[in-house]
């Protein structure tokens, strides 16, 4: 238990804030092991001997001779053991008693980071929500994972948005200003893999599961449109509302002939003021809701006469006084921005 970081008011003694102030100015050049040790020598950090773990080389810091806010692991690829990929510092190491406590830990870390470094460049999620700050030579990532533990990672500044986070799950999402997102592929682009409606439904389910789980942590709200890349009237949409997920067959307002009431009701839709919707309460805690929502949305896209070659998405993520565009790298369909009227 010597490496364990206790729960409790872990920000009360400003340990984490002090740690952020220590690591923010660090510059590691080309991220070689020698440069890392030189940059951190003034902090008194001492590395243990390397150990190979699943194709990577890990170098741990012994207790009291490493990062003050937690315990750290320096990680490199086994093929380049002297070239550092990242430093991971576990700052909260025990599972939270409940989801509210877990959210409190990660939000507290983000608030400290925002106060010390300003607004983050990227939000995202895969095995838990994260924020990333791009700094000269070094990016800093703070994320939650595995039942509420919290890690801070130092990464090379060139780390792209697809590499941030753990990449252990599908359904990744990224939120940022358009200039900080990867270029969008055009419909029919050879960069996009061939796909089927069944694959779209599966990937959409995975994406909604991640968004449903991660968004309340910020706290934030997402809205996602799926439809015809060149016909803004043929689309469906979904959004988060507190811990719930709402889906809407919006395109039937413009193509009412496609909305057979008996079929819609049979498939779980509810009519309200000529709008077909369905609300899934507590979607954050129930992954099955994402699968049902994805099935309903995909079926209505097909009834709106949209070909797979024309299918695209557009979305936003908002919260904490920020508004970002969504990038969904695992969805497998192009991102096309439709400006608001």
C-alpha positions as CSV (number, residue, x, y, z in Angstrom):
1,X,0.0,0.0,0.0
2,X,3.0,2.3,0.0
3,X,2.1,3.9,-3.3
4,X,-1.6,4.3,-2.5
5,X,-3.0,7.9,-2.4
6,X,-5.7,8.2,0.2
7,X,-9.2,9.5,-0.5
8,X,-10.6,12.4,1.3
9,X,-10.1,16.1,0.8
10,X,-7.1,15.5,-1.5
11,X,-7.0,19.1,-2.7
12,X,-7.2,20.6,0.8
13,X,-3.5,21.0,1.4
14,X,-2.8,22.3,-2.1
15,X,-0.6,19.3,-3.0
16,X,-2.0,19.0,-6.4
17,X,-1.8,22.7,-7.2
18,X,1.8,22.7,-6.1
19,X,2.5,19.7,-8.3
20,X,0.9,21.5,-11.3
21,X,3.1,24.5,-10.7
22,X,6.1,22.3,-10.6
23,X,5.5,20.3,-13.8
24,X,4.0,23.1,-16.0
25,X,7.4,24.7,-16.8
26,X,9.2,21.4,-17.5
27,X,10.7,21.1,-21.0
28,X,12.0,17.8,-22.2
29,X,13.3,18.7,-25.7
30,X,13.1,15.6,-27.8
31,X,11.8,13.5,-24.9
32,X,14.9,11.3,-24.5
33,X,15.5,9.7,-21.2
34,X,18.6,11.8,-20.6
35,X,16.7,15.0,-21.2
36,X,13.9,13.9,-18.9
37,X,16.2,13.2,-16.1
38,X,18.0,16.5,-16.6
39,X,14.8,18.5,-16.6
40,X,13.5,16.9,-13.4
41,X,16.7,16.7,-11.5
42,X,15.9,19.9,-9.6
43,X,12.7,18.3,-8.3
44,X,14.6,15.4,-6.7
45,X,12.9,12.7,-8.7
46,X,14.7,9.4,-8.9
47,X,13.8,6.6,-11.3
48,X,13.8,2.9,-10.5
49,X,15.3,0.3,-12.9
50,X,13.3,-0.3,-16.1
51,X,10.8,-3.1,-16.4
52,X,9.2,-4.4,-19.7
53,X,5.4,-4.6,-19.5
54,X,3.3,-5.6,-22.6
55,X,5.6,-4.2,-25.2
56,X,6.5,-1.1,-23.2
57,X,9.3,-0.1,-20.8
58,X,8.1,1.2,-17.5
59,X,10.3,3.1,-15.0
60,X,8.6,3.8,-11.7
61,X,9.5,6.4,-9.1
62,X,10.1,5.0,-5.6
63,X,7.9,6.5,-2.8
64,X,9.1,10.0,-1.6
65,X,11.5,10.2,-4.6
66,X,9.1,11.0,-7.3
67,X,6.1,13.4,-8.0
68,X,4.7,14.8,-4.8
69,X,1.1,14.5,-5.8
70,X,1.0,10.8,-6.4
71,X,3.2,8.0,-7.8
72,X,4.6,8.2,-11.3
73,X,5.5,5.9,-14.2
74,X,7.7,6.9,-17.1
75,X,6.6,5.0,-20.2
76,X,8.5,4.2,-23.4
77,X,8.0,1.7,-26.3
78,X,10.2,-1.4,-26.0
79,X,11.5,-0.7,-29.5
80,X,12.8,2.7,-28.3
81,X,13.4,2.4,-24.6
82,X,15.3,5.7,-24.4
83,X,12.5,7.7,-26.0
84,X,9.8,8.7,-23.6
85,X,6.2,8.5,-24.6
86,X,4.6,9.9,-21.5
87,X,4.8,10.3,-17.7
88,X,1.7,9.1,-15.9
89,X,1.1,10.3,-12.4
90,X,-1.8,8.7,-10.5
91,X,-3.1,11.4,-8.2
92,X,-6.2,9.6,-7.0
93,X,-5.7,5.9,-6.8
94,X,-8.7,4.4,-5.0
95,X,-12.2,3.9,-6.5
96,X,-14.7,6.5,-5.4
97,X,-17.6,5.5,-3.1
98,X,-20.1,6.7,-5.7
99,X,-20.3,8.5,-9.1
100,X,-20.8,11.9,-7.5
101,X,-17.6,11.5,-5.5
102,X,-15.7,10.4,-8.6
103,X,-17.0,13.4,-10.5
104,X,-15.9,15.7,-7.7
105,X,-12.3,14.4,-7.8
106,X,-11.9,15.0,-11.5
107,X,-13.7,18.3,-11.6
108,X,-11.5,19.6,-8.7
109,X,-8.4,18.6,-10.7
110,X,-9.7,20.4,-13.8
111,X,-10.6,23.5,-11.9
112,X,-7.0,23.7,-10.5
113,X,-5.6,23.1,-14.0
114,X,-7.8,25.8,-15.5
115,X,-6.9,28.3,-12.8
116,X,-3.2,27.6,-13.3
117,X,-3.0,27.1,-17.1
118,X,-6.1,28.7,-18.6
119,X,-8.7,26.9,-20.7
120,X,-7.9,23.5,-22.1
121,X,-7.4,22.9,-25.8
122,X,-9.3,19.7,-26.0
123,X,-12.0,17.8,-24.1
124,X,-12.5,14.1,-24.8
125,X,-13.3,10.6,-23.6
126,X,-12.8,6.9,-24.2
127,X,-12.3,5.0,-20.9
128,X,-13.3,8.2,-19.0
129,X,-13.4,11.9,-19.6
130,X,-10.3,14.0,-20.0
131,X,-9.0,17.5,-20.7
132,X,-5.8,18.3,-22.5
133,X,-3.7,21.5,-22.3
134,X,-1.2,22.0,-25.2
135,X,2.0,23.7,-23.9
136,X,5.3,24.5,-25.6
137,X,7.1,21.1,-25.9
138,X,4.8,19.4,-23.5
139,X,1.0,18.7,-23.3
140,X,-0.7,18.0,-20.0
141,X,-3.7,15.6,-19.8
142,X,-5.9,15.0,-16.7
143,X,-8.3,12.2,-17.0
144,X,-10.6,9.9,-14.9
145,X,-10.7,6.1,-15.5
146,X,-11.4,2.8,-13.8
147,X,-14.1,3.6,-11.2
148,X,-13.0,7.2,-10.5
149,X,-9.2,7.2,-10.2
150,X,-7.5,10.3,-11.6
151,X,-4.3,10.6,-13.5
152,X,-2.2,13.5,-14.8
153,X,0.0,12.8,-17.8
154,X,2.8,14.7,-19.4
155,X,3.0,14.1,-23.2
156,X,5.0,15.3,-26.1
157,X,3.4,18.5,-27.5
158,X,3.0,16.7,-30.9
159,X,0.6,14.2,-29.5
160,X,-2.5,14.2,-31.7
161,X,-6.1,14.1,-30.4
162,X,-6.5,10.5,-31.4
163,X,-3.6,9.5,-29.2
164,X,-4.8,11.3,-26.1
165,X,-6.5,9.2,-23.5
166,X,-6.1,5.4,-22.9
167,X,-7.5,4.1,-26.3
168,X,-8.7,1.0,-24.5
169,X,-12.3,1.4,-25.6
170,X,-14.2,2.3,-28.8
171,X,-16.5,5.2,-29.1
172,X,-13.9,7.9,-28.6
173,X,-15.0,11.5,-28.9
174,X,-13.1,14.8,-29.0
175,X,-14.3,18.4,-28.4
176,X,-12.3,21.4,-29.6
177,X,-12.3,24.5,-31.8
178,X,-12.3,23.4,-35.5
179,X,-8.6,24.4,-35.9
180,X,-7.7,21.9,-33.1
181,X,-9.5,19.0,-34.6
182,X,-8.2,16.7,-37.4
183,X,-9.4,17.7,-40.9
184,X,-12.8,16.3,-41.8
185,X,-13.0,13.7,-44.6
186,X,-15.4,14.4,-47.4
187,X,-18.3,12.0,-48.1
188,X,-17.1,9.3,-50.4
189,X,-13.5,9.9,-49.4
190,X,-11.1,7.0,-49.9
191,X,-9.8,7.8,-46.4
192,X,-13.1,6.4,-44.9
193,X,-13.4,2.6,-44.7
194,X,-16.3,0.8,-46.4
195,X,-19.2,0.4,-44.0
196,X,-22.6,-1.0,-43.6
197,X,-25.7,0.2,-41.8
198,X,-25.1,-2.5,-39.2
199,X,-21.6,-1.2,-38.6
200,X,-23.0,2.4,-38.3
201,X,-25.4,1.3,-35.7
202,X,-22.8,-0.5,-33.7
203,X,-20.3,2.4,-33.8
204,X,-23.1,4.9,-33.0
205,X,-24.0,2.8,-30.0
206,X,-20.4,2.8,-28.7
207,X,-20.1,6.5,-29.3
208,X,-23.4,7.4,-27.5
209,X,-22.3,5.1,-24.6
210,X,-19.1,7.2,-24.2
211,X,-20.8,10.5,-24.6
212,X,-23.6,9.6,-22.2
213,X,-21.1,8.5,-19.6
214,X,-18.5,11.3,-19.9
215,X,-20.6,14.4,-20.5
216,X,-22.0,14.9,-17.0
217,X,-18.5,14.9,-15.5
218,X,-17.6,18.3,-17.0
219,X,-20.6,19.0,-16.5
220,X,-21.6,19.6,-20.1
221,X,-24.1,19.0,-22.8
222,X,-23.7,17.5,-26.3
223,X,-26.0,17.5,-29.4
224,X,-25.3,15.3,-32.3
225,X,-26.9,15.5,-35.8
226,X,-26.8,12.6,-38.3
227,X,-28.1,13.0,-41.8
228,X,-27.5,13.7,-45.5
229,X,-24.3,15.6,-46.1
230,X,-25.9,18.0,-48.7
231,X,-29.6,18.0,-47.6
232,X,-29.9,19.6,-44.1
233,X,-33.6,18.8,-43.9
234,X,-33.0,15.0,-43.9
235,X,-31.5,14.3,-40.5
236,X,-32.1,12.9,-37.0
237,X,-30.5,14.2,-33.8
238,X,-29.9,13.4,-30.2
239,X,-28.7,15.3,-27.2
240,X,-27.9,15.0,-23.5
241,X,-30.1,16.6,-20.8
242,X,-28.7,16.2,-17.3
243,X,-28.2,12.4,-17.0
244,X,-30.7,11.6,-19.8
245,X,-30.4,11.0,-23.5
246,X,-33.0,12.3,-25.9
247,X,-33.4,11.2,-29.5
248,X,-35.5,12.9,-32.1
249,X,-36.6,11.9,-35.7
250,X,-36.4,15.6,-36.7
251,X,-36.3,15.0,-40.5
252,X,-39.9,13.8,-40.4
253,X,-41.0,17.4,-40.0
254,X,-39.9,17.9,-43.6
255,X,-40.8,14.4,-44.9
256,X,-44.0,13.5,-42.9
257,X,-44.7,10.7,-45.5
258,X,-41.8,8.7,-44.0
259,X,-43.3,8.8,-40.5
260,X,-45.9,6.1,-40.3
261,X,-47.4,6.5,-36.8
262,X,-48.0,2.8,-36.2
263,X,-44.4,1.9,-37.2
264,X,-43.0,4.8,-35.1
265,X,-44.9,3.7,-32.0
266,X,-44.0,0.1,-32.5
267,X,-40.3,1.1,-32.6
268,X,-40.5,3.0,-29.4
269,X,-41.0,6.6,-30.5
270,X,-43.4,9.0,-28.8
271,X,-45.2,11.8,-30.6
272,X,-45.2,15.3,-29.0
273,X,-46.4,18.3,-31.0
274,X,-45.7,16.6,-34.3
275,X,-42.2,15.7,-33.2
276,X,-41.2,12.1,-32.7
277,X,-38.9,11.8,-29.7
278,X,-37.8,9.4,-27.0
279,X,-36.2,10.1,-23.7
280,X,-33.9,7.6,-21.9
281,X,-33.6,8.6,-18.2
282,X,-30.3,7.8,-16.5
283,X,-28.5,7.0,-19.7
284,X,-25.2,7.7,-17.9
285,X,-25.7,4.6,-15.8
286,X,-27.4,2.3,-18.3
287,X,-25.3,1.5,-21.4
288,X,-28.2,-0.5,-23.0
289,X,-30.0,2.8,-23.6
290,X,-27.2,3.8,-26.1
291,X,-27.8,0.6,-28.1
292,X,-31.6,1.2,-28.3
293,X,-31.1,4.8,-29.3
294,X,-28.6,3.9,-32.0
295,X,-31.0,1.4,-33.5
296,X,-33.9,3.9,-33.5
297,X,-31.8,6.7,-35.1
298,X,-30.3,4.4,-37.8
299,X,-33.8,3.1,-38.8
300,X,-35.1,6.6,-39.2
301,X,-32.1,7.6,-41.3
302,X,-32.9,4.8,-43.7
303,X,-36.6,5.7,-43.8
304,X,-35.5,9.2,-44.8
305,X,-33.9,7.7,-47.9
306,X,-30.3,8.5,-47.0
307,X,-27.6,6.4,-48.7
308,X,-24.6,5.4,-46.8
309,X,-22.4,7.3,-49.2
310,X,-24.2,10.5,-48.2
311,X,-24.3,10.0,-44.5
312,X,-22.5,12.5,-42.3
313,X,-22.5,13.9,-38.8
314,X,-22.2,17.2,-37.0
315,X,-22.1,17.9,-33.3
316,X,-21.2,20.2,-30.5
317,X,-20.2,19.9,-26.9
318,X,-20.8,22.8,-24.4
319,X,-20.2,23.4,-20.7
320,X,-18.1,25.4,-18.3
321,X,-18.5,28.5,-20.4
322,X,-17.1,26.8,-23.5
323,X,-18.5,25.6,-26.8
324,X,-16.7,23.0,-28.9
325,X,-17.2,21.1,-32.1
326,X,-17.4,17.3,-31.8
327,X,-15.1,14.9,-33.6
328,X,-16.0,11.2,-33.4
329,X,-13.0,9.2,-34.8
330,X,-14.5,5.8,-34.4
331,X,-17.9,6.5,-36.0
332,X,-16.5,5.9,-39.5
333,X,-18.6,8.5,-41.3
334,X,-17.5,12.0,-42.4
335,X,-17.9,15.1,-40.2
336,X,-19.7,17.9,-42.1
337,X,-20.4,21.2,-40.4
338,X,-23.8,22.7,-41.2
339,X,-23.8,26.4,-40.1
340,X,-26.8,27.6,-38.1
341,X,-29.3,29.6,-40.1
